Amino acid sequence: MYVPELFVESDLEKLHSLINEYNFATLFCQPGGAPPEIVHMPFILDRTRGTNGSLLGHVARANPVWRLFDGATAAVIVFQGPHGYISPSWYTSRQQVPTWNYAVVHAHGKPQLLPESEVLDLLQRLVEKHEGTAEGAWYISELRSEFLKHMTNQIVVFSMAIDRIVGKFKLSQNRSVPDRRAAIEALRARGDLFDPALIELMEKALAAKD
């Protein structure tokens, strides 16, 4: 990934935070010379495993991609954070071009299979993360044991220690302070899906500059 110096984000806590919040990601795995395997799935970040943490995921047993999770085949998992169009009309001068602000994290490593005994633990962690403590939250324990066993037999779980982690937070750091503030206010007025989260990142980047 091309990352100009202004847009490099190397703070591991910030990178982990993006992974944790936007945990539905895309895994790319390409064994020598073959077309890449691409899988979309949710991940659980385990900060306690390895220097950069580890990622835990699962795929359908019917999906042959798991055969590449041998601990030797390299993969990259791409986490896409908030993003949005930035209009030149928001700047102090309109003699500019449109751009796109965004935050992404690429996690590199070599996935390896986990024993079947860890399937249920991963599923419980995913459910607890996304069900939360909301009233009426669903729990795996509600499933009949025979049905649960049947379903867990259909999936494979794996982990990937993050050997290298690359963050690109493109948040108008190449613009003047007045332009950056104007862009933030314009995003606030627009209110598209990712704008509130994008504003938060842009404000933090601006505060760090100050």
Steps between C-alpha positions, in 0.01 A plus 500: 500500500630842405511714814636857478675600820227746597243221505699235688332381819728284714335531841410138577216597732337707224544220250353247742208731570414519131526122463278446802235749387497402131564131545325379182799479268638350179765229503726456198708185471701407191695175477790511256383608157134407551212751485444665840244361739282778641271453801278748686440425867489643853809474716574507869814686603699343782740766624672257737639265235822620337672835474237648268212282616326216317183468294251217540250403234294219356392378159264237373659158479362484146721798408834356382689813606562351845742254343734797451503573873810290555711749696728548198285670234501879528177698521388858552179604672364842407290696748313795349412778742289811440538678168341777298517735204664838558383784275727787382207731569571463871846656480605864522578478127298303246811457280551152640393148406264257673645227719395223736585479869524157661664280759617146428711237672681213327594208723757259359570150622471126437166352609497162667217269598385471860377178660130422486486549877534876442205535261241568766717751684550710185130491416409607853743791483353616169145474628580682824677779309208565266202413716641697792282539806191624317162393628399183321859417399543154349734241653654187354382313808145530363582242231426133553826309547450271200423794270798697630732205441365461147563868423846520656604195299442708187767761577876525545670749733842655456730761644754735345774660705549850357861497380471847344233765533466805274264789559404774257287778646445755221326780687589822315839528674635652177256794520522826691338522842215724372429251218501208742258673734276598209493141377404377846211747520383406150501132593304584814238675288488221242448217748561200275536151648868514596528878545472507882777241542711668231458835675620347826819372337560828319452698822746276685755540220455878508536510879820296475641757258412785737 
